[in-house]
Amino acid sequence: MFMDRLLREIQLLANIFTAIEALRLADEHGNPRGWASPFGLLQITRCCSTISDLVSSIAKAGYRECDKAMLEEIARETRKVLYSVNAHVGA
């Protein structure tokens, strides 16, 4: 259950970075909102938060040790994304 939700959330985060998704999320004037827009940054932060919560839930549920490396990598990549967002906002 947690893994399915985690995969869906990761896919959502990946979609935010695509041009097609940016066009789908266009504002009322038809201007695409890029991931660097306030709306895009909020979506990215929300996705990262959900991913972190899911990774924690999976770890607490006691998944097999072989999944531990994958969970750590997902958490590491999520932190990288959040650090990038923080750097972008700070610039």
N, CA, C and O atoms as a MOPAC input file, in Angstrom:
PM7 MOZYME 1SCF
protein

 N      0.82700 1    -1.19200 1     0.00000 1
 C      0.00000 1     0.00000 1     0.00000 1
 C      0.86500 1     1.24700 1     0.00000 1
 O      0.66700 1     2.12700 1    -0.83700 1
 N      1.81300 1     1.34400 1     0.91200 1
 C      2.67400 1     2.51500 1     0.97500 1
 C      3.49500 1     2.66000 1    -0.30100 1
 O      3.68800 1     3.76800 1    -0.80100 1
 N      3.97900 1     1.52600 1    -0.82600 1
 C      4.83200 1     1.57600 1    -2.01000 1
 C      4.05800 1     2.11400 1    -3.21200 1
 O      4.60200 1     2.90200 1    -3.98700 1
 N      2.80700 1     1.70700 1    -3.38000 1
 C      1.99800 1     2.22000 1    -4.48900 1
 C      1.81300 1     3.73000 1    -4.37800 1
 O      1.94500 1     4.45300 1    -5.36500 1
 N      1.51100 1     4.19200 1    -3.18500 1
 C      1.34400 1     5.63600 1    -2.97800 1
 C      2.64900 1     6.37300 1    -3.22700 1
 O      2.65800 1     7.45800 1    -3.80900 1
 N      3.75100 1     5.78200 1    -2.78400 1
 C      5.06400 1     6.39200 1    -2.97600 1
 C      5.37900 1     6.51200 1    -4.46400 1
 O      5.84100 1     7.55900 1    -4.91600 1
 N      5.13500 1     5.46100 1    -5.21800 1
 C      5.39500 1     5.50700 1    -6.65300 1
 C      4.52300 1     6.54400 1    -7.34700 1
 O      5.00000 1     7.24800 1    -8.23700 1
 N      3.26200 1     6.65300 1    -6.96100 1
 C      2.37900 1     7.67300 1    -7.55700 1
 C      2.88600 1     9.07400 1    -7.24600 1
 O      2.86900 1     9.94600 1    -8.11400 1
 N      3.33000 1     9.29400 1    -6.02900 1
 C      3.80600 1    10.62300 1    -5.63600 1
 C      5.10300 1    10.97600 1    -6.35700 1
 O      5.30200 1    12.12200 1    -6.76000 1
 N      5.98000 1     9.99700 1    -6.51900 1
 C      7.22400 1    10.24500 1    -7.26100 1
 C      6.90200 1    10.57200 1    -8.71400 1
 O      7.52900 1    11.45300 1    -9.30200 1
 N      5.93800 1     9.87500 1    -9.29700 1
 C      5.54200 1    10.16900 1   -10.67300 1
 C      4.97000 1    11.57800 1   -10.77500 1
 O      5.25300 1    12.29100 1   -11.73900 1
 N      4.17400 1    11.98600 1    -9.80200 1
 C      3.63400 1    13.33700 1    -9.79700 1
 C      4.75700 1    14.36900 1    -9.74200 1
 O      4.72200 1    15.36400 1   -10.46600 1
 N      5.74200 1    14.14000 1    -8.89800 1
 C      6.87500 1    15.05300 1    -8.80700 1
 C      7.62500 1    15.10500 1   -10.13400 1
 O      8.02200 1    16.18200 1   -10.57600 1
 N      7.82300 1    13.95800 1   -10.76900 1
 C      8.50200 1    13.93200 1   -12.06400 1
 C      7.69900 1    14.68800 1   -13.11800 1
 O      8.27700 1    15.37700 1   -13.95900 1
 N      6.37700 1    14.56600 1   -13.08000 1
 C      5.53100 1    15.25600 1   -14.05900 1
 C      5.62400 1    16.77000 1   -13.93800 1
 O      5.49000 1    17.47900 1   -14.93500 1
 N      5.84700 1    17.26400 1   -12.74900 1
 C      5.92900 1    18.71200 1   -12.54600 1
 C      7.05500 1    19.30400 1   -13.38100 1
 O      6.96400 1    20.45100 1   -13.81900 1
 N      8.10900 1    18.53800 1   -13.60500 1
 C      9.27400 1    19.02200 1   -14.31800 1
 C      9.15200 1    18.90000 1   -15.83400 1
 O     10.07600 1    19.29000 1   -16.54800 1
 N      8.04500 1    18.37400 1   -16.34500 1
 C      7.90400 1    18.21700 1   -17.79100 1
 C      7.18700 1    19.41100 1   -18.39500 1
 O      6.36500 1    20.05500 1   -17.74200 1
 N      7.50400 1    19.69400 1   -19.63000 1
 C      6.87900 1    20.82400 1   -20.33500 1
 C      5.37900 1    20.60400 1   -20.50800 1
 O      4.59500 1    21.54600 1   -20.39000 1
 N      4.97900 1    19.37200 1   -20.78500 1
 C      3.55600 1    19.07800 1   -20.97400 1
 C      2.77600 1    19.38400 1   -19.70500 1
 O      1.69800 1    19.97600 1   -19.75700 1
 N      3.32200 1    18.97900 1   -18.57300 1
 C      2.63700 1    19.23900 1   -17.30700 1
 C      2.57700 1    20.73600 1   -17.03300 1
 O      1.57500 1    21.23100 1   -16.51800 1
 N      3.63800 1    21.46100 1   -17.37200 1
 C      3.63500 1    22.90800 1   -17.17600 1
 C      2.53000 1    23.55500 1   -17.99900 1
 O      1.85900 1    24.47200 1   -17.52500 1
 N      2.33700 1    23.08700 1   -19.22100 1
 C      1.25800 1    23.62900 1   -20.05500 1
 C     -0.11500 1    23.27400 1   -19.49600 1
 O     -1.04600 1    24.07800 1   -19.55300 1
 N     -0.23300 1    22.06000 1   -18.95500 1
 C     -1.51300 1    21.65400 1   -18.36700 1
 C     -1.87800 1    22.52400 1   -17.17500 1
 O     -3.05400 1    22.75600 1   -16.89500 1
 N     -0.85500 1    23.00100 1   -16.47900 1
 C     -1.07700 1    23.82000 1   -15.29500 1
 C     -1.06900 1    25.31700 1   -15.62000 1
 O     -0.82000 1    26.14500 1   -14.74400 1
 N     -1.34000 1    25.65400 1   -16.86900 1
 C     -1.31000 1    27.05100 1   -17.28100 1
 C     -2.30600 1    27.88000 1   -16.47000 1
 O     -3.33500 1    27.38700 1   -16.00700 1
 N     -1.95900 1    29.15500 1   -16.31800 1
 C     -2.85400 1    30.04300 1   -15.57500 1
 C     -4.06400 1    30.41900 1   -16.41500 1
 O     -4.22000 1    29.94300 1   -17.54000 1
 N     -4.91000 1    31.26400 1   -15.87400 1
 C     -6.15700 1    31.62100 1   -16.55500 1
 C     -5.94200 1    32.34300 1   -17.88200 1
 O     -6.86900 1    32.42100 1   -18.68700 1
 N     -4.75700 1    32.86600 1   -18.12800 1
 C     -4.44500 1    33.54800 1   -19.37900 1
 C     -3.73000 1    32.63800 1   -20.36900 1
 O     -3.33600 1    33.08300 1   -21.44700 1
 N     -3.56100 1    31.36500 1   -20.01000 1
 C     -2.90500 1    30.40400 1   -20.88300 1
 C     -1.39600 1    30.39900 1   -20.78200 1
 O     -0.72100 1    29.69600 1   -21.53400 1
 N     -0.85300 1    31.19100 1   -19.84200 1
 C      0.59200 1    31.19700 1   -19.65600 1
 C      1.00800 1    29.99000 1   -18.82200 1
 O      0.47400 1    29.76400 1   -17.73600 1
 N      1.97300 1    29.20700 1   -19.33900 1
 C      2.38300 1    28.04700 1   -18.54700 1
 C      3.06800 1    28.45900 1   -17.26300 1
 O      3.84000 1    29.41800 1   -17.23900 1
 N      2.78800 1    27.74100 1   -16.20600 1
 C      3.45600 1    27.96200 1   -14.92200 1
 C      4.59700 1    26.96900 1   -14.83700 1
 O      4.36100 1    25.76400 1   -14.74300 1
 N      5.80500 1    27.44200 1   -14.86800 1
 C      6.95200 1    26.55900 1   -14.75300 1
 C      7.12500 1    26.08000 1   -13.33300 1
 O      6.47400 1    26.57100 1   -12.41000 1
 N      8.01500 1    25.11100 1   -13.16800 1
 C      8.24300 1    24.58700 1   -11.82600 1
 C      8.84200 1    25.65500 1   -10.93300 1
 O      8.75700 1    25.55700 1    -9.70900 1
 N      9.45500 1    26.68600 1   -11.53300 1
 C     10.08800 1    27.73400 1   -10.73900 1
 C      9.10300 1    28.81100 1   -10.29200 1
 O      9.48300 1    29.72500 1    -9.56100 1
 N      7.85400 1    28.71600 1   -10.71700 1
 C      6.85300 1    29.68200 1   -10.27100 1
 C      6.50100 1    29.39400 1    -8.81900 1
 O      6.76100 1    28.29200 1    -8.33400 1
 N      5.91900 1    30.35300 1    -8.11600 1
 C      5.49900 1    30.07500 1    -6.73200 1
 C      4.58000 1    28.86100 1    -6.63000 1
 O      4.69800 1    28.07000 1    -5.69500 1
 N      3.67700 1    28.71500 1    -7.57600 1
 C      2.76900 1    27.56600 1    -7.58700 1
 C      3.54800 1    26.27100 1    -7.77500 1
 O      3.29900 1    25.28600 1    -7.07900 1
 N      4.49300 1    26.27000 1    -8.71600 1
 C      5.30300 1    25.08200 1    -8.96600 1
 C      6.15700 1    24.71100 1    -7.77100 1
 O      6.26400 1    23.53700 1    -7.41600 1
 N      6.76800 1    25.71500 1    -7.14500 1
 C      7.59600 1    25.45600 1    -5.96600 1
 C      6.76100 1    24.90000 1    -4.81700 1
 O      7.21400 1    24.02600 1    -4.07800 1
 N      5.55100 1    25.40600 1    -4.67500 1
 C      4.65500 1    24.88100 1    -3.64200 1
 C      4.29400 1    23.42700 1    -3.91700 1
 O      4.27400 1    22.60200 1    -3.00400 1
 N      4.00700 1    23.11600 1    -5.18100 1
 C      3.68900 1    21.73500 1    -5.54000 1
 C      4.86800 1    20.81100 1    -5.26500 1
 O      4.69600 1    19.71600 1    -4.73000 1
 N      6.06100 1    21.25500 1    -5.63100 1
 C      7.25900 1    20.43700 1    -5.40900 1
 C      7.45300 1    20.19500 1    -3.92000 1
 O      7.73100 1    19.07100 1    -3.50200 1
 N      7.31000 1    21.23200 1    -3.12600 1
 C      7.47900 1    21.09300 1    -1.68300 1
 C      6.43600 1    20.14600 1    -1.10600 1
 O      6.75400 1    19.32200 1    -0.24900 1
 N      5.20400 1    20.25600 1    -1.56600 1
 C      4.13800 1    19.36200 1    -1.10400 1
 C      4.44400 1    17.91300 1    -1.47000 1
 O      4.27600 1    17.01400 1    -0.64600 1
 N      4.89300 1    17.68500 1    -2.69900 1
 C      5.24100 1    16.32400 1    -3.12900 1
 C      6.37600 1    15.76600 1    -2.28200 1
 O      6.32200 1    14.61900 1    -1.84000 1
 N      7.40200 1    16.57800 1    -2.05800 1
 C      8.54300 1    16.11300 1    -1.26400 1
 C      8.12000 1    15.77600 1     0.16000 1
 O      8.60400 1    14.80800 1     0.74700 1
 N      7.22300 1    16.57100 1     0.70600 1
 C      6.72400 1    16.30500 1     2.05000 1
 C      5.97000 1    14.97700 1     2.08500 1
 O      6.15500 1    14.17600 1     3.00000 1
 N      5.13400 1    14.75300 1     1.10100 1
 C      4.37700 1    13.50300 1     1.03100 1
 C      5.31100 1    12.31900 1     0.85400 1
 O      5.13100 1    11.28300 1     1.49400 1
 N      6.31200 1    12.46500 1    -0.01500 1
 C      7.28100 1    11.39100 1    -0.23200 1
 C      8.01100 1    11.07900 1     1.06600 1
 O      8.18200 1     9.91100 1     1.41500 1
 N      8.44200 1    12.10600 1     1.78300 1
 C      9.13900 1    11.88400 1     3.05500 1
 C      8.24800 1    11.15500 1     4.05500 1
 O      8.69800 1    10.24300 1     4.74800 1
 N      6.98200 1    11.56300 1     4.12600 1
 C      6.03900 1    10.89100 1     5.03400 1
 C      5.85900 1     9.42400 1     4.65600 1
 O      5.82700 1     8.55200 1     5.52500 1
 N      5.74200 1     9.15800 1     3.35900 1
 C      5.55700 1     7.78600 1     2.90400 1
 C      6.79400 1     6.93000 1     3.17500 1
 O      6.67700 1     5.78400 1     3.60700 1
 N      7.97500 1     7.49000 1     2.92100 1
 C      9.20900 1     6.74700 1     3.18800 1
 C      9.30000 1     6.40100 1     4.67200 1
 O      9.68000 1     5.28600 1     5.03100 1
 N      8.95400 1     7.35100 1     5.52700 1
 C      8.96200 1     7.08300 1     6.97300 1
 C      7.95800 1     6.00100 1     7.33600 1
 O      8.25800 1     5.11800 1     8.13900 1
 N      6.77800 1     6.06500 1     6.75600 1
 C      5.74800 1     5.05100 1     7.03700 1
 C      6.18900 1     3.67300 1     6.57600 1
 O      5.95600 1     2.67700 1     7.26000 1
 N      6.82600 1     3.61900 1     5.41100 1
 C      7.30800 1     2.33900 1     4.89400 1
 C      8.37300 1     1.76800 1     5.82200 1
 O      8.35600 1     0.58200 1     6.15000 1
 N      9.29200 1     2.62100 1     6.23800 1
 C     10.36000 1     2.16500 1     7.14100 1
 C      9.77300 1     1.67600 1     8.46900 1
 O     10.21000 1     0.65800 1     9.00600 1
 N      8.78900 1     2.40100 1     8.99400 1
 C      8.16300 1     2.00600 1    10.26200 1
 C      7.35300 1     0.71800 1    10.12400 1
 O      7.19800 1    -0.03300 1    11.08600 1
 N      6.83600 1     0.46900 1     8.91100 1
 C      6.04300 1    -0.74200 1     8.69300 1
 C      6.92600 1    -1.98200 1     8.66000 1
 O      6.41800 1    -3.10300 1     8.66800 1
 N      8.24300 1    -1.79400 1     8.62100 1
 C      9.16100 1    -2.91600 1     8.71100 1
 C      9.38200 1    -3.67000 1     7.42100 1
 O      9.46500 1    -4.89800 1     7.43100 1
 N      9.48000 1    -2.96500 1     6.31100 1
 C      9.75700 1    -3.64700 1     5.05500 1
 C     11.10500 1    -4.35300 1     5.12000 1
 O     11.95800 1    -4.01100 1     5.93900 1
 N     11.28400 1    -5.32100 1     4.26600 1
 C     12.50700 1    -6.13300 1     4.25500 1
 C     13.75200 1    -5.25900 1     4.15800 1
 O     13.70100 1    -4.15100 1     3.62400 1
 N     14.83300 1    -5.74600 1     4.66100 1
 C     16.11100 1    -5.03700 1     4.66600 1
 C     16.56700 1    -4.67800 1     3.25200 1
 O     17.23300 1    -3.66000 1     3.06300 1
 N     16.22000 1    -5.50000 1     2.25200 1
 C     16.65700 1    -5.21400 1     0.88400 1
 C     16.02100 1    -3.94100 1     0.34900 1
 O     16.54700 1    -3.34200 1    -0.59000 1
 N     14.91600 1    -3.52000 1     0.91800 1
 C     14.26900 1    -2.28200 1     0.49200 1
 C     14.88300 1    -1.04900 1     1.14900 1
 O     14.61300 1     0.07900 1     0.73800 1
 N     15.69500 1    -1.26500 1     2.15500 1
 C     16.25400 1    -0.14200 1     2.91400 1
 C     17.09600 1     0.77700 1     2.03700 1
 O     16.98100 1     1.99800 1     2.14700 1
 N     17.93200 1     0.22700 1     1.17500 1
 C     18.78600 1     1.04300 1     0.30300 1
 C     17.94300 1     1.89400 1    -0.64400 1
 O     18.26400 1     3.05700 1    -0.89200 1
 N     16.86900 1     1.31300 1    -1.16900 1
 C     15.99600 1     2.06000 1    -2.07000 1
 C     15.32000 1     3.20800 1    -1.32600 1
 O     15.24800 1     4.32500 1    -1.83800 1
 N     14.83100 1     2.93900 1    -0.12800 1
 C     14.17600 1     3.98600 1     0.65300 1
 C     15.15300 1     5.11800 1     0.99100 1
 O     14.79400 1     6.29400 1     0.94000 1
 N     16.37800 1     4.75200 1     1.33200 1
 C     17.38600 1     5.76900 1     1.63600 1
 C     17.70400 1     6.61300 1     0.41100 1
 O     17.90000 1     7.82300 1     0.52600 1
 N     17.75700 1     5.98400 1    -0.76300 1
 C     18.03200 1     6.72800 1    -2.00000 1
 C     16.88100 1     7.67400 1    -2.33000 1
 O     17.11200 1     8.81300 1    -2.73800 1
 N     15.65100 1     7.21500 1    -2.15700 1
 C     14.48700 1     8.07200 1    -2.40700 1
 C     14.52300 1     9.27300 1    -1.45700 1
 O     14.29400 1    10.40700 1    -1.87800 1
 N     14.80500 1     9.02400 1    -0.19500 1
 C     14.88200 1    10.11300 1     0.78600 1
 C     16.00500 1    11.08200 1     0.43000 1
 O     15.83800 1    12.29600 1     0.54500 1
 N     17.14200 1    10.55300 1    -0.00100 1
 C     18.28300 1    11.40100 1    -0.37100 1
 C     17.93300 1    12.29200 1    -1.56400 1
 O     18.23900 1    13.48400 1    -1.56100 1
 N     17.28900 1    11.71200 1    -2.58500 1
 C     16.89800 1    12.48900 1    -3.75700 1
 C     15.84700 1    13.54500 1    -3.39900 1
 O     15.87000 1    14.65700 1    -3.92700 1
 N     14.93700 1    13.19000 1    -2.50800 1
 C     13.92100 1    14.14800 1    -2.07900 1
 C     14.56900 1    15.33700 1    -1.37300 1
 O     14.18400 1    16.48400 1    -1.59700 1
 N     15.55200 1    15.05700 1    -0.52300 1
 C     16.27000 1    16.15100 1     0.13900 1
 C     16.99600 1    17.03000 1    -0.87200 1
 O     17.02500 1    18.25100 1    -0.71900 1
 N     17.58200 1    16.42500 1    -1.90500 1
 C     18.26200 1    17.20600 1    -2.94700 1
 C     17.29100 1    18.16100 1    -3.63300 1
 O     17.61300 1    19.32200 1    -3.88100 1
 N     16.10000 1    17.65500 1    -3.93400 1
 C     15.08400 1    18.50100 1    -4.57400 1
 C     14.71200 1    19.66200 1    -3.65500 1
 O     14.62900 1    20.80800 1    -4.09800 1
 N     14.48800 1    19.36400 1    -2.38000 1
 C     14.13600 1    20.43000 1    -1.43400 1
 C     15.26600 1    21.44300 1    -1.28900 1
 O     15.00500 1    22.64300 1    -1.20100 1
 N     16.52500 1    20.98100 1    -1.26200 1
 C     17.65400 1    21.91700 1    -1.19200 1
 C     17.70100 1    22.79800 1    -2.42900 1
 O     18.01600 1    23.98400 1    -2.33200 1
 N     17.38900 1    22.22800 1    -3.60300 1
 C     17.35900 1    23.01400 1    -4.84300 1
 C     16.26300 1    24.07700 1    -4.79900 1
 O     16.47100 1    25.21900 1    -5.20700 1
 N     15.09500 1    23.68100 1    -4.29800 1
 C     14.00100 1    24.65200 1    -4.15900 1
 C     14.39700 1    25.77200 1    -3.21000 1
 O     14.16100 1    26.94800 1    -3.48800 1
 N     15.00400 1    25.39500 1    -2.08400 1
 C     15.44100 1    26.39000 1    -1.10600 1
 C     16.46000 1    27.34500 1    -1.73000 1
 O     16.38500 1    28.55500 1    -1.51600 1
 N     17.40200 1    26.81400 1    -2.49200 1
 C     18.42200 1    27.66200 1    -3.14000 1
 C     17.78800 1    28.57500 1    -4.16800 1
 O     18.18500 1    29.73200 1    -4.30500 1
 N     16.79800 1    28.06000 1    -4.89500 1
 C     16.11900 1    28.86600 1    -5.91900 1
 C     15.34700 1    30.01300 1    -5.26500 1
 O     15.38100 1    31.14600 1    -5.74600 1
 N     14.66200 1    29.71500 1    -4.18000 1
 C     13.88800 1    30.74500 1    -3.47400 1
 C     14.83300 1    31.78700 1    -2.86000 1
 O     14.52800 1    32.98000 1    -2.84500 1
 N     15.97500 1    31.32600 1    -2.35800 1
 C     16.93100 1    32.23500 1    -1.72400 1
 C     17.66600 1    33.12400 1    -2.71500 1
 O     18.23900 1    34.14300 1    -2.33100 1
 N     17.65100 1    32.73800 1    -4.00200 1
 C     18.39900 1    33.51900 1    -5.01400 1
 C     17.64100 1    34.74100 1    -5.47200 1
 O     18.13300 1    35.49300 1    -6.31300 1

